[in-house]
Amino acid sequence: MNLAVKKIELINWLTKQDEAMINKIDNLRKSSIEKVYSSRMSDSLGSKLKRSESDIKAGRMHSQDEVESYFNSKFGQ
């Protein structure tokens, strides 16, 4: 059985599944994507990402407009 046939069969099977099963499959998909990105991400990039997420949760962020206004005031445009 070739890959295209397997994909079609899987899609047909998915159409008959309930929401709980779809959610399990979606979580599996997300987990595998996260593992791929984690394995490719350097330690320094990973720590920067964690720090950024912490800053967002703590409200330490600025809008695009605020950033543009800041740089326009410093460097003029």
Phi and psi restraints in degrees (value plus and minus 20) as a CYANA .aco file:
   2 ASN   PHI    -105.7   -65.7
   2 ASN   PSI     150.6   190.6
   3 LEU   PHI     -82.6   -42.6
   3 LEU   PSI     -60.3   -20.3
   4 ALA   PHI     -80.7   -40.7
   4 ALA   PSI     -61.7   -21.7
   5 VAL   PHI     -86.1   -46.1
   5 VAL   PSI     -62.6   -22.6
   6 LYS   PHI     -79.6   -39.6
   6 LYS   PSI     -62.7   -22.7
   7 LYS   PHI     -82.2   -42.2
   7 LYS   PSI     -64.8   -24.8
   8 ILE   PHI     -83.1   -43.1
   8 ILE   PSI     -62.4   -22.4
   9 GLU   PHI     -84.3   -44.3
   9 GLU   PSI     -59.7   -19.7
  10 LEU   PHI     -85.2   -45.2
  10 LEU   PSI     -63.0   -23.0
  11 ILE   PHI     -81.6   -41.6
  11 ILE   PSI     -64.8   -24.8
  12 ASN   PHI     -80.5   -40.5
  12 ASN   PSI     -62.0   -22.0
  13 TRP   PHI     -83.9   -43.9
  13 TRP   PSI     -61.3   -21.3
  14 LEU   PHI     -81.9   -41.9
  14 LEU   PSI     -54.5   -14.5
  15 THR   PHI     -84.8   -44.8
  15 THR   PSI     -37.9     2.1
  16 LYS   PHI    -119.9   -79.9
  16 LYS   PSI     -18.2    21.8
  17 GLN   PHI    -111.5   -71.5
  17 GLN   PSI     135.0   175.0
  18 ASP   PHI    -104.1   -64.1
  18 ASP   PSI     154.0   194.0
  19 GLU   PHI     -82.6   -42.6
  19 GLU   PSI     -56.7   -16.7
  20 ALA   PHI     -80.7   -40.7
  20 ALA   PSI     -64.1   -24.1
  21 MET   PHI     -86.9   -46.9
  21 MET   PSI     -60.8   -20.8
  22 ILE   PHI     -82.2   -42.2
  22 ILE   PSI     -60.8   -20.8
  23 ASN   PHI     -84.0   -44.0
  23 ASN   PSI     -60.4   -20.4
  24 LYS   PHI     -81.4   -41.4
  24 LYS   PSI     -65.1   -25.1
  25 ILE   PHI     -85.8   -45.8
  25 ILE   PSI     -60.6   -20.6
  26 ASP   PHI     -84.6   -44.6
  26 ASP   PSI     -60.2   -20.2
  27 ASN   PHI     -84.0   -44.0
  27 ASN   PSI     -59.1   -19.1
  28 LEU   PHI     -81.9   -41.9
  28 LEU   PSI     -63.9   -23.9
  29 ARG   PHI     -80.9   -40.9
  29 ARG   PSI     -67.0   -27.0
  30 LYS   PHI     -82.7   -42.7
  30 LYS   PSI     -60.9   -20.9
  31 SER   PHI     -82.8   -42.8
  31 SER   PSI     -62.2   -22.2
  32 SER   PHI     -87.3   -47.3
  32 SER   PSI     -55.7   -15.7
  33 ILE   PHI     -85.4   -45.4
  33 ILE   PSI     -64.0   -24.0
  34 GLU   PHI     -81.9   -41.9
  34 GLU   PSI     -59.3   -19.3
  35 LYS   PHI     -83.9   -43.9
  35 LYS   PSI     -61.5   -21.5
  36 VAL   PHI     -82.6   -42.6
  36 VAL   PSI     -67.3   -27.3
  37 TYR   PHI     -85.5   -45.5
  37 TYR   PSI     -59.9   -19.9
  38 SER   PHI     -82.3   -42.3
  38 SER   PSI     -60.9   -20.9
  39 SER   PHI     -88.8   -48.8
  39 SER   PSI     -46.0    -6.0
  40 ARG   PHI    -111.1   -71.1
  40 ARG   PSI     -34.8     5.2
  41 MET   PHI    -107.3   -67.3
  41 MET   PSI     111.1   151.1
  42 SER   PHI     -89.5   -49.5
  42 SER   PSI     141.4   181.4
  43 ASP   PHI     -80.7   -40.7
  43 ASP   PSI     -60.8   -20.8
  44 SER   PHI     -86.8   -46.8
  44 SER   PSI     -58.6   -18.6
  45 LEU   PHI     -87.3   -47.3
  45 LEU   PSI     -59.4   -19.4
  46 GLY   PHI     -81.8   -41.8
  46 GLY   PSI     -62.1   -22.1
  47 SER   PHI     -88.9   -48.9
  47 SER   PSI     -55.4   -15.4
  48 LYS   PHI     -85.3   -45.3
  48 LYS   PSI     -59.4   -19.4
  49 LEU   PHI     -83.9   -43.9
  49 LEU   PSI     -64.8   -24.8
  50 LYS   PHI     -81.6   -41.6
  50 LYS   PSI     -62.1   -22.1
  51 ARG   PHI     -84.4   -44.4
  51 ARG   PSI     -59.7   -19.7
  52 SER   PHI     -83.9   -43.9
  52 SER   PSI     -63.5   -23.5
  53 GLU   PHI     -82.9   -42.9
  53 GLU   PSI     -58.2   -18.2
  54 SER   PHI     -84.9   -44.9
  54 SER   PSI     -63.3   -23.3
  55 ASP   PHI     -80.5   -40.5
  55 ASP   PSI     -62.7   -22.7
  56 ILE   PHI     -82.3   -42.3
  56 ILE   PSI     -66.6   -26.6
  57 LYS   PHI     -81.4   -41.4
  57 LYS   PSI     -54.0   -14.0
  58 ALA   PHI    -105.9   -65.9
  58 ALA   PSI     -22.1    17.9
  59 GLY   PHI      61.3   101.3
  59 GLY   PSI      -6.6    33.4
  60 ARG   PHI    -109.0   -69.0
  60 ARG   PSI      57.1    97.1
  61 MET   PHI    -172.5  -132.5
  61 MET   PSI     145.3   185.3
  62 HIS   PHI    -154.0  -114.0
  62 HIS   PSI     129.1   169.1
  63 SER   PHI     -95.0   -55.0
  63 SER   PSI     144.2   184.2
  64 GLN   PHI     -79.3   -39.3
  64 GLN   PSI     -60.9   -20.9
  65 ASP   PHI     -82.2   -42.2
  65 ASP   PSI     -61.4   -21.4
  66 GLU   PHI     -83.7   -43.7
  66 GLU   PSI     -61.9   -21.9
  67 VAL   PHI     -85.5   -45.5
  67 VAL   PSI     -65.2   -25.2
  68 GLU   PHI     -82.9   -42.9
  68 GLU   PSI     -63.2   -23.2
  69 SER   PHI     -80.6   -40.6
  69 SER   PSI     -62.9   -22.9
  70 TYR   PHI     -78.6   -38.6
  70 TYR   PSI     -71.2   -31.2
  71 PHE   PHI     -90.6   -50.6
  71 PHE   PSI     -52.6   -12.6
  72 ASN   PHI     -86.1   -46.1
  72 ASN   PSI     -55.6   -15.6
  73 SER   PHI     -91.9   -51.9
  73 SER   PSI     -51.3   -11.3
  74 LYS   PHI     -99.8   -59.8
  74 LYS   PSI     -59.6   -19.6
  75 PHE   PHI    -137.5   -97.5
  75 PHE   PSI     -18.8    21.2
  76 GLY   PHI      39.3    79.3
  76 GLY   PSI     125.0   165.0
